[in-house]
Protein backbone atom coordinates (compact mmCIF):
# COMPACT_ATOMS: atom_id res chain seq x y z
CA UNK A 1 0.00 0.00 0.00
CA UNK A 2 2.68 2.49 1.02
CA UNK A 3 4.87 1.61 -1.97
CA UNK A 4 2.02 2.08 -4.44
CA UNK A 5 1.10 5.44 -2.95
CA UNK A 6 4.75 6.49 -3.04
CA UNK A 7 4.93 5.72 -6.76
CA UNK A 8 1.63 7.56 -7.33
CA UNK A 9 3.00 10.51 -5.38
CA UNK A 10 6.21 10.63 -7.41
CA UNK A 11 4.22 10.62 -10.66
CA UNK A 12 1.86 13.30 -9.39
CA UNK A 13 4.73 15.30 -7.92
CA UNK A 14 6.52 15.22 -11.25
CA UNK A 15 3.50 16.88 -12.84
CA UNK A 16 3.47 19.57 -10.17
CA UNK A 17 7.22 20.09 -10.52
CA UNK A 18 7.05 20.62 -14.29
CA UNK A 19 4.20 23.08 -13.86
CA UNK A 20 5.79 24.87 -10.89
CA UNK A 21 8.92 25.62 -12.91
CA UNK A 22 6.86 27.94 -15.12
CA UNK A 23 5.70 29.87 -12.06
CA UNK A 24 9.15 30.17 -10.57
CA UNK A 25 10.93 31.14 -13.80
CA UNK A 26 8.49 33.93 -14.60
CA UNK A 27 8.64 35.19 -11.02
CA UNK A 28 12.42 35.14 -11.16
CA UNK A 29 12.43 37.34 -14.26
CA UNK A 30 9.61 39.87 -13.76
CA UNK A 31 8.45 39.22 -10.17
CA UNK A 32 5.00 38.14 -11.33
CA UNK A 33 2.91 35.22 -10.09
CA UNK A 34 1.51 34.20 -13.47
CA UNK A 35 -1.87 32.78 -12.50
CA UNK A 36 -2.62 32.20 -16.18
CA UNK A 37 0.06 29.51 -16.23
CA UNK A 38 -2.36 26.76 -15.19
CA UNK A 39 -4.50 27.55 -18.20
CA UNK A 40 -1.50 27.44 -20.54
CA UNK A 41 -1.04 23.93 -19.09
CA UNK A 42 -4.59 23.22 -20.27
CA UNK A 43 -4.16 24.86 -23.70
CA UNK A 44 -1.07 22.75 -24.39
CA UNK A 45 -3.00 19.58 -23.57
CA UNK A 46 -5.78 20.60 -25.96
CA UNK A 47 -3.30 21.35 -28.76
CA UNK A 48 -1.82 17.88 -28.33
CA UNK A 49 -5.29 16.30 -28.22
CA UNK A 50 -6.30 18.07 -31.43
CA UNK A 51 -3.16 16.88 -33.22
CA UNK A 52 -4.05 13.30 -32.25
CA UNK A 53 -7.77 13.39 -33.02
CA UNK A 54 -7.57 15.45 -36.21
CA UNK A 55 -4.31 14.22 -37.74
CA UNK A 56 -3.71 10.92 -35.94
CA UNK A 57 -0.34 12.22 -34.75
CA UNK A 58 1.94 9.88 -32.78
CA UNK A 59 2.78 10.62 -29.17
CA UNK A 60 6.08 12.42 -29.81
CA UNK A 61 4.49 14.68 -32.43
CA UNK A 62 1.59 15.41 -30.06
CA UNK A 63 4.11 16.48 -27.41
CA UNK A 64 5.93 18.75 -29.85
CA UNK A 65 2.70 20.32 -31.08
CA UNK A 66 1.37 20.91 -27.57
CA UNK A 67 4.63 22.33 -26.25
CA UNK A 68 5.22 24.54 -29.31
CA UNK A 69 1.65 25.85 -29.24
CA UNK A 70 1.85 26.63 -25.53
CA UNK A 71 5.19 28.40 -26.05
CA UNK A 72 3.62 30.67 -28.65
CA UNK A 73 0.68 31.37 -26.35
CA UNK A 74 3.09 32.18 -23.51
CA UNK A 75 5.10 34.58 -25.66
CA UNK A 76 1.95 36.32 -26.89
CA UNK A 77 0.68 36.60 -23.33
CA UNK A 78 3.93 38.19 -22.23
CA UNK A 79 4.08 40.56 -25.19
CA UNK A 80 0.46 41.68 -25.34
CA UNK A 81 -0.75 41.50 -21.73
CA UNK A 82 2.27 41.85 -19.45
CA UNK A 83 4.95 43.89 -21.23
CA UNK A 84 2.84 47.10 -21.40
CA UNK A 85 2.41 46.81 -17.61
CA UNK A 86 6.02 46.16 -16.57
CA UNK A 87 6.37 49.68 -15.18
CA UNK A 88 2.89 49.72 -13.65
CA UNK A 89 2.12 48.68 -10.04
CA UNK A 90 2.38 44.93 -9.44
CA UNK A 91 -1.37 44.71 -8.79
CA UNK A 92 -1.98 45.61 -12.44
CA UNK A 93 0.09 42.64 -13.61
CA UNK A 94 -1.69 40.39 -11.14
CA UNK A 95 -5.10 41.46 -12.43
CA UNK A 96 -3.92 41.00 -16.02
CA UNK A 97 -2.89 37.43 -15.15
CA UNK A 98 -6.31 36.69 -13.66
CA UNK A 99 -8.01 38.16 -16.74
CA UNK A 100 -5.80 36.10 -19.06
CA UNK A 101 -6.66 32.92 -17.14
CA UNK A 102 -10.40 33.56 -17.55
CA UNK A 103 -9.87 34.40 -21.23
CA UNK A 104 -8.04 31.13 -21.88
CA UNK A 105 -10.71 29.09 -20.11
CA UNK A 106 -13.49 30.68 -22.13
CA UNK A 107 -11.48 30.31 -25.34
CA UNK A 108 -11.10 26.59 -24.65
CA UNK A 109 -14.84 26.24 -23.99
CA UNK A 110 -15.58 28.03 -27.26
CA UNK A 111 -13.17 25.99 -29.39
CA UNK A 112 -13.28 22.54 -27.77
CA UNK A 113 -16.51 22.73 -25.78
CA UNK A 114 -17.16 22.67 -22.02
CA UNK A 115 -17.36 18.87 -21.83
CA UNK A 116 -14.59 16.49 -20.83
CA UNK A 117 -12.70 15.24 -23.88
CA UNK A 118 -11.18 11.75 -23.82
CA UNK A 119 -7.44 11.67 -24.42
CA UNK A 120 -6.76 8.47 -26.41
CA UNK A 121 -4.28 5.91 -25.13
CA UNK A 122 -1.20 6.25 -27.35
CA UNK A 123 1.01 3.67 -25.67
CA UNK A 124 0.81 0.01 -24.74
CA UNK A 125 -0.11 -0.10 -21.05
CA UNK A 126 1.48 -2.69 -18.81
CA UNK A 127 1.61 -3.24 -15.06
CA UNK A 128 4.92 -4.00 -13.36
CA UNK A 129 5.98 -5.11 -9.91
CA UNK A 130 9.55 -4.81 -8.60
CA UNK A 131 10.43 -5.47 -4.96
CA UNK A 132 6.80 -5.07 -4.03
CA UNK A 133 6.41 -1.75 -5.83
CA UNK A 134 3.63 -1.75 -8.39
CA UNK A 135 3.63 0.78 -11.21
CA UNK A 136 2.40 1.23 -14.77
CA UNK A 137 4.04 2.07 -18.08
CA UNK A 138 2.55 5.55 -17.97
CA UNK A 139 3.98 6.28 -14.53
CA UNK A 140 7.41 5.30 -15.82
CA UNK A 141 6.95 7.61 -18.83
CA UNK A 142 5.95 10.49 -16.54
CA UNK A 143 9.02 10.04 -14.35
CA UNK A 144 11.40 9.59 -17.29
CA UNK A 145 10.00 12.62 -19.15
CA UNK A 146 10.30 14.73 -16.01
CA UNK A 147 13.92 13.70 -15.45
CA UNK A 148 14.81 14.42 -19.09
CA UNK A 149 13.14 17.86 -19.02
CA UNK A 150 14.85 18.73 -15.73
CA UNK A 151 18.29 17.76 -17.06
CA UNK A 152 17.78 19.72 -20.27
CA UNK A 153 16.58 22.76 -18.33
CA UNK A 154 19.55 22.56 -15.96
CA UNK A 155 21.96 22.43 -18.90
CA UNK A 156 20.21 25.33 -20.63
CA UNK A 157 20.17 27.59 -17.58
CA UNK A 158 23.67 26.82 -16.31
CA UNK A 159 25.71 25.86 -19.38
CA UNK A 160 24.58 28.13 -22.22
CA UNK A 161 24.85 31.82 -23.07
CA UNK A 162 21.06 32.08 -23.13
CA UNK A 163 20.91 30.67 -19.62
CA UNK A 164 23.56 33.10 -18.38
CA UNK A 165 21.63 35.98 -19.95
CA UNK A 166 18.42 34.76 -18.30
CA UNK A 167 20.09 34.62 -14.89
CA UNK A 168 21.58 38.09 -15.38
CA UNK A 169 18.17 39.45 -16.33
CA UNK A 170 16.64 37.86 -13.25
CA UNK A 171 19.35 39.30 -11.03
CA UNK A 172 19.00 42.88 -12.26
CA UNK A 173 17.12 43.67 -15.45
CA UNK A 174 18.38 47.25 -15.77
CA UNK A 175 22.03 46.28 -15.32
CA UNK A 176 21.61 43.39 -17.76
CA UNK A 177 20.18 45.80 -20.31
CA UNK A 178 23.16 48.14 -19.86
CA UNK A 179 25.50 45.18 -20.45
CA UNK A 180 23.93 44.63 -23.87
CA UNK A 181 21.53 41.82 -23.03
CA UNK A 182 18.21 41.96 -24.85
CA UNK A 183 16.09 41.64 -21.72
CA UNK A 184 12.81 41.63 -23.66
CA UNK A 185 14.01 38.59 -25.55
CA UNK A 186 15.01 36.89 -22.32
CA UNK A 187 11.53 37.48 -20.92
CA UNK A 188 10.01 35.88 -24.01
CA UNK A 189 12.43 32.93 -23.80
CA UNK A 190 11.49 32.46 -20.15
CA UNK A 191 7.77 32.45 -20.93
CA UNK A 192 8.34 30.06 -23.85
CA UNK A 193 10.29 27.57 -21.73
CA UNK A 194 7.93 27.75 -18.76
CA UNK A 195 4.87 27.41 -21.00
CA UNK A 196 6.31 24.45 -22.92
CA UNK A 197 7.07 22.59 -19.67
CA UNK A 198 3.57 23.39 -18.42
CA UNK A 199 2.14 21.99 -21.65
CA UNK A 200 4.20 18.82 -21.25
CA UNK A 201 2.72 18.42 -17.77
CA UNK A 202 -0.77 19.00 -19.18
CA UNK A 203 -0.27 16.32 -21.83
CA UNK A 204 0.98 13.85 -19.23
CA UNK A 205 -2.05 14.59 -17.04
CA UNK A 206 -4.37 14.13 -20.03
CA UNK A 207 -2.78 10.74 -20.70
CA UNK A 208 -2.78 9.76 -17.02
CA UNK A 209 -6.48 10.47 -16.45
CA UNK A 210 -7.49 10.08 -20.13
CA UNK A 211 -9.37 13.38 -19.86
CA UNK A 212 -8.85 16.96 -21.00
CA UNK A 213 -11.30 19.77 -20.17
CA UNK A 214 -11.23 23.59 -20.00
CA UNK A 215 -10.99 23.86 -16.20
CA UNK A 216 -8.31 21.21 -15.76
CA UNK A 217 -5.57 23.79 -15.26
CA UNK A 218 -7.25 25.65 -12.40
CA UNK A 219 -6.55 23.33 -9.47
CA UNK A 220 -3.31 21.98 -10.92
CA UNK A 221 -2.11 25.56 -11.40
CA UNK A 222 -2.90 26.43 -7.80
CA UNK A 223 -1.11 23.33 -6.52
CA UNK A 224 1.89 24.05 -8.73
CA UNK A 225 2.00 27.53 -7.22
CA UNK A 226 1.97 25.92 -3.76
CA UNK A 227 4.84 23.68 -4.90
CA UNK A 228 6.81 26.71 -6.10
CA UNK A 229 6.28 28.49 -2.78
CA UNK A 230 7.11 25.33 -0.85
CA UNK A 231 10.41 24.89 -2.63
CA UNK A 232 11.24 28.60 -2.68
CA UNK A 233 9.63 30.85 -5.29
CA UNK A 234 12.24 31.90 -7.82
CA UNK A 235 14.34 28.73 -7.37
CA UNK A 236 14.20 26.08 -10.09
CA UNK A 237 15.59 23.30 -7.84
CA UNK A 238 13.09 24.45 -5.23
CA UNK A 239 10.21 24.07 -7.69
CA UNK A 240 11.35 20.54 -8.48
CA UNK A 241 11.66 19.61 -4.82
CA UNK A 242 8.42 21.33 -3.85
CA UNK A 243 6.50 19.51 -6.57
CA UNK A 244 7.75 16.10 -5.46
CA UNK A 245 7.12 16.80 -1.76
CA UNK A 246 3.61 18.05 -2.52
CA UNK A 247 2.77 15.10 -4.78
CA UNK A 248 3.94 12.51 -2.25
CA UNK A 249 2.19 14.31 0.63
CA UNK A 250 -1.06 14.50 -1.33
CA UNK A 251 -0.95 10.85 -2.37
CA UNK A 252 -0.17 9.57 1.14
CA UNK A 253 -2.71 11.91 2.71
CA UNK A 254 -5.44 10.76 0.34
CA UNK A 255 -4.64 7.12 1.14
CA UNK A 256 -4.25 7.32 4.91
CA UNK A 257 -6.47 10.29 5.85
CA UNK A 258 -9.23 10.77 3.28
CA UNK A 259 -9.42 10.92 -0.50
CA UNK A 260 -11.92 13.75 -0.13
CA UNK A 261 -9.26 15.77 1.65
CA UNK A 262 -6.76 15.46 -1.24
CA UNK A 263 -6.99 19.08 -2.43
CA UNK A 264 -6.94 20.49 1.09
CA UNK A 265 -3.53 18.97 1.83
CA UNK A 266 -1.78 21.30 -0.61
CA UNK A 267 -3.18 24.39 1.04
CA UNK A 268 -2.43 23.17 4.55
CA UNK A 269 1.17 22.80 3.40
CA UNK A 270 1.04 26.34 1.95
CA UNK A 271 -0.17 27.80 5.26
CA UNK A 272 2.45 25.88 7.23
CA UNK A 273 5.33 26.90 4.98
CA UNK A 274 4.25 30.55 5.11
CA UNK A 275 4.15 30.38 8.91
CA UNK A 276 7.37 28.42 9.43
CA UNK A 277 9.64 29.35 6.51
CA UNK A 278 8.09 31.90 4.15
CA UNK A 279 11.09 31.79 1.81
CA UNK A 280 10.52 28.08 1.13
CA UNK A 281 12.75 25.04 1.57
CA UNK A 282 15.50 26.20 -0.79
CA UNK A 283 14.57 29.86 -0.99
CA UNK A 284 16.50 32.75 0.52
CA UNK A 285 15.02 35.86 2.06
CA UNK A 286 17.73 38.15 0.72
CA UNK A 287 18.29 36.59 -2.71
CA UNK A 288 15.92 35.26 -5.35
CA UNK A 289 17.13 32.97 -8.10
CA UNK A 290 15.92 31.80 -11.46
C-alpha positions as CSV (number, residue, x, y, z in Angstrom):
1,X,0.0,0.0,0.0
2,X,2.7,2.5,1.0
3,X,4.9,1.6,-2.0
4,X,2.0,2.1,-4.4
5,X,1.1,5.4,-2.9
6,X,4.8,6.5,-3.0
7,X,4.9,5.7,-6.8
8,X,1.6,7.6,-7.3
9,X,3.0,10.5,-5.4
10,X,6.2,10.6,-7.4
11,X,4.2,10.6,-10.7
12,X,1.9,13.3,-9.4
13,X,4.7,15.3,-7.9
14,X,6.5,15.2,-11.3
15,X,3.5,16.9,-12.8
16,X,3.5,19.6,-10.2
17,X,7.2,20.1,-10.5
18,X,7.1,20.6,-14.3
19,X,4.2,23.1,-13.9
20,X,5.8,24.9,-10.9
21,X,8.9,25.6,-12.9
22,X,6.9,27.9,-15.1
23,X,5.7,29.9,-12.1
24,X,9.1,30.2,-10.6
25,X,10.9,31.1,-13.8
26,X,8.5,33.9,-14.6
27,X,8.6,35.2,-11.0
28,X,12.4,35.1,-11.2
29,X,12.4,37.3,-14.3
30,X,9.6,39.9,-13.8
31,X,8.5,39.2,-10.2
32,X,5.0,38.1,-11.3
33,X,2.9,35.2,-10.1
34,X,1.5,34.2,-13.5
35,X,-1.9,32.8,-12.5
36,X,-2.6,32.2,-16.2
37,X,0.1,29.5,-16.2
38,X,-2.4,26.8,-15.2
39,X,-4.5,27.6,-18.2
40,X,-1.5,27.4,-20.5
41,X,-1.0,23.9,-19.1
42,X,-4.6,23.2,-20.3
43,X,-4.2,24.9,-23.7
44,X,-1.1,22.7,-24.4
45,X,-3.0,19.6,-23.6
46,X,-5.8,20.6,-26.0
47,X,-3.3,21.4,-28.8
48,X,-1.8,17.9,-28.3
49,X,-5.3,16.3,-28.2
50,X,-6.3,18.1,-31.4
51,X,-3.2,16.9,-33.2
52,X,-4.0,13.3,-32.2
53,X,-7.8,13.4,-33.0
54,X,-7.6,15.5,-36.2
55,X,-4.3,14.2,-37.7
56,X,-3.7,10.9,-35.9
57,X,-0.3,12.2,-34.7
58,X,1.9,9.9,-32.8
59,X,2.8,10.6,-29.2
60,X,6.1,12.4,-29.8
61,X,4.5,14.7,-32.4
62,X,1.6,15.4,-30.1
63,X,4.1,16.5,-27.4
64,X,5.9,18.7,-29.9
65,X,2.7,20.3,-31.1
66,X,1.4,20.9,-27.6
67,X,4.6,22.3,-26.2
68,X,5.2,24.5,-29.3
69,X,1.7,25.8,-29.2
70,X,1.9,26.6,-25.5
71,X,5.2,28.4,-26.0
72,X,3.6,30.7,-28.6
73,X,0.7,31.4,-26.3
74,X,3.1,32.2,-23.5
75,X,5.1,34.6,-25.7
76,X,1.9,36.3,-26.9
77,X,0.7,36.6,-23.3
78,X,3.9,38.2,-22.2
79,X,4.1,40.6,-25.2
80,X,0.5,41.7,-25.3
81,X,-0.7,41.5,-21.7
82,X,2.3,41.8,-19.5
83,X,4.9,43.9,-21.2
84,X,2.8,47.1,-21.4
85,X,2.4,46.8,-17.6
86,X,6.0,46.2,-16.6
87,X,6.4,49.7,-15.2
88,X,2.9,49.7,-13.6
89,X,2.1,48.7,-10.0
90,X,2.4,44.9,-9.4
91,X,-1.4,44.7,-8.8
92,X,-2.0,45.6,-12.4
93,X,0.1,42.6,-13.6
94,X,-1.7,40.4,-11.1
95,X,-5.1,41.5,-12.4
96,X,-3.9,41.0,-16.0
97,X,-2.9,37.4,-15.2
98,X,-6.3,36.7,-13.7
99,X,-8.0,38.2,-16.7
100,X,-5.8,36.1,-19.1
101,X,-6.7,32.9,-17.1
102,X,-10.4,33.6,-17.5
103,X,-9.9,34.4,-21.2
104,X,-8.0,31.1,-21.9
105,X,-10.7,29.1,-20.1
106,X,-13.5,30.7,-22.1
107,X,-11.5,30.3,-25.3
108,X,-11.1,26.6,-24.7
109,X,-14.8,26.2,-24.0
110,X,-15.6,28.0,-27.3
111,X,-13.2,26.0,-29.4
112,X,-13.3,22.5,-27.8
113,X,-16.5,22.7,-25.8
114,X,-17.2,22.7,-22.0
115,X,-17.4,18.9,-21.8
116,X,-14.6,16.5,-20.8
117,X,-12.7,15.2,-23.9
118,X,-11.2,11.8,-23.8
119,X,-7.4,11.7,-24.4
120,X,-6.8,8.5,-26.4
121,X,-4.3,5.9,-25.1
122,X,-1.2,6.3,-27.3
123,X,1.0,3.7,-25.7
124,X,0.8,0.0,-24.7
125,X,-0.1,-0.1,-21.1
126,X,1.5,-2.7,-18.8
127,X,1.6,-3.2,-15.1
128,X,4.9,-4.0,-13.4
129,X,6.0,-5.1,-9.9
130,X,9.6,-4.8,-8.6
131,X,10.4,-5.5,-5.0
132,X,6.8,-5.1,-4.0
133,X,6.4,-1.7,-5.8
134,X,3.6,-1.8,-8.4
135,X,3.6,0.8,-11.2
136,X,2.4,1.2,-14.8
137,X,4.0,2.1,-18.1
138,X,2.5,5.6,-18.0
139,X,4.0,6.3,-14.5
140,X,7.4,5.3,-15.8
141,X,6.9,7.6,-18.8
142,X,6.0,10.5,-16.5
143,X,9.0,10.0,-14.3
144,X,11.4,9.6,-17.3
145,X,10.0,12.6,-19.2
146,X,10.3,14.7,-16.0
147,X,13.9,13.7,-15.5
148,X,14.8,14.4,-19.1
149,X,13.1,17.9,-19.0
150,X,14.8,18.7,-15.7
151,X,18.3,17.8,-17.1
152,X,17.8,19.7,-20.3
153,X,16.6,22.8,-18.3
154,X,19.5,22.6,-16.0
155,X,22.0,22.4,-18.9
156,X,20.2,25.3,-20.6
157,X,20.2,27.6,-17.6
158,X,23.7,26.8,-16.3
159,X,25.7,25.9,-19.4
160,X,24.6,28.1,-22.2
161,X,24.8,31.8,-23.1
162,X,21.1,32.1,-23.1
163,X,20.9,30.7,-19.6
164,X,23.6,33.1,-18.4
165,X,21.6,36.0,-20.0
166,X,18.4,34.8,-18.3
167,X,20.1,34.6,-14.9
168,X,21.6,38.1,-15.4
169,X,18.2,39.5,-16.3
170,X,16.6,37.9,-13.3
171,X,19.3,39.3,-11.0
172,X,19.0,42.9,-12.3
173,X,17.1,43.7,-15.4
174,X,18.4,47.2,-15.8
175,X,22.0,46.3,-15.3
176,X,21.6,43.4,-17.8
177,X,20.2,45.8,-20.3
178,X,23.2,48.1,-19.9
179,X,25.5,45.2,-20.5
180,X,23.9,44.6,-23.9
181,X,21.5,41.8,-23.0
182,X,18.2,42.0,-24.9
183,X,16.1,41.6,-21.7
184,X,12.8,41.6,-23.7
185,X,14.0,38.6,-25.6
186,X,15.0,36.9,-22.3
187,X,11.5,37.5,-20.9
188,X,10.0,35.9,-24.0
189,X,12.4,32.9,-23.8
190,X,11.5,32.5,-20.1
191,X,7.8,32.4,-20.9
192,X,8.3,30.1,-23.8
193,X,10.3,27.6,-21.7
194,X,7.9,27.7,-18.8
195,X,4.9,27.4,-21.0
196,X,6.3,24.5,-22.9
197,X,7.1,22.6,-19.7
198,X,3.6,23.4,-18.4
199,X,2.1,22.0,-21.7
200,X,4.2,18.8,-21.3
201,X,2.7,18.4,-17.8
202,X,-0.8,19.0,-19.2
203,X,-0.3,16.3,-21.8
204,X,1.0,13.8,-19.2
205,X,-2.0,14.6,-17.0
206,X,-4.4,14.1,-20.0
207,X,-2.8,10.7,-20.7
208,X,-2.8,9.8,-17.0
209,X,-6.5,10.5,-16.5
210,X,-7.5,10.1,-20.1
211,X,-9.4,13.4,-19.9
212,X,-8.9,17.0,-21.0
213,X,-11.3,19.8,-20.2
214,X,-11.2,23.6,-20.0
215,X,-11.0,23.9,-16.2
216,X,-8.3,21.2,-15.8
217,X,-5.6,23.8,-15.3
218,X,-7.2,25.6,-12.4
219,X,-6.6,23.3,-9.5
220,X,-3.3,22.0,-10.9
221,X,-2.1,25.6,-11.4
222,X,-2.9,26.4,-7.8
223,X,-1.1,23.3,-6.5
224,X,1.9,24.1,-8.7
225,X,2.0,27.5,-7.2
226,X,2.0,25.9,-3.8
227,X,4.8,23.7,-4.9
228,X,6.8,26.7,-6.1
229,X,6.3,28.5,-2.8
230,X,7.1,25.3,-0.8
231,X,10.4,24.9,-2.6
232,X,11.2,28.6,-2.7
233,X,9.6,30.8,-5.3
234,X,12.2,31.9,-7.8
235,X,14.3,28.7,-7.4
236,X,14.2,26.1,-10.1
237,X,15.6,23.3,-7.8
238,X,13.1,24.5,-5.2
239,X,10.2,24.1,-7.7
240,X,11.4,20.5,-8.5
241,X,11.7,19.6,-4.8
242,X,8.4,21.3,-3.9
243,X,6.5,19.5,-6.6
244,X,7.7,16.1,-5.5
245,X,7.1,16.8,-1.8
246,X,3.6,18.1,-2.5
247,X,2.8,15.1,-4.8
248,X,3.9,12.5,-2.2
249,X,2.2,14.3,0.6
250,X,-1.1,14.5,-1.3
251,X,-1.0,10.9,-2.4
252,X,-0.2,9.6,1.1
253,X,-2.7,11.9,2.7
254,X,-5.4,10.8,0.3
255,X,-4.6,7.1,1.1
256,X,-4.3,7.3,4.9
257,X,-6.5,10.3,5.9
258,X,-9.2,10.8,3.3
259,X,-9.4,10.9,-0.5
260,X,-11.9,13.7,-0.1
261,X,-9.3,15.8,1.6
262,X,-6.8,15.5,-1.2
263,X,-7.0,19.1,-2.4
264,X,-6.9,20.5,1.1
265,X,-3.5,19.0,1.8
266,X,-1.8,21.3,-0.6
267,X,-3.2,24.4,1.0
268,X,-2.4,23.2,4.6
269,X,1.2,22.8,3.4
270,X,1.0,26.3,2.0
271,X,-0.2,27.8,5.3
272,X,2.5,25.9,7.2
273,X,5.3,26.9,5.0
274,X,4.2,30.5,5.1
275,X,4.1,30.4,8.9
276,X,7.4,28.4,9.4
277,X,9.6,29.3,6.5
278,X,8.1,31.9,4.1
279,X,11.1,31.8,1.8
280,X,10.5,28.1,1.1
281,X,12.8,25.0,1.6
282,X,15.5,26.2,-0.8
283,X,14.6,29.9,-1.0
284,X,16.5,32.7,0.5
285,X,15.0,35.9,2.1
286,X,17.7,38.1,0.7
287,X,18.3,36.6,-2.7
288,X,15.9,35.3,-5.3
289,X,17.1,33.0,-8.1
290,X,15.9,31.8,-11.5
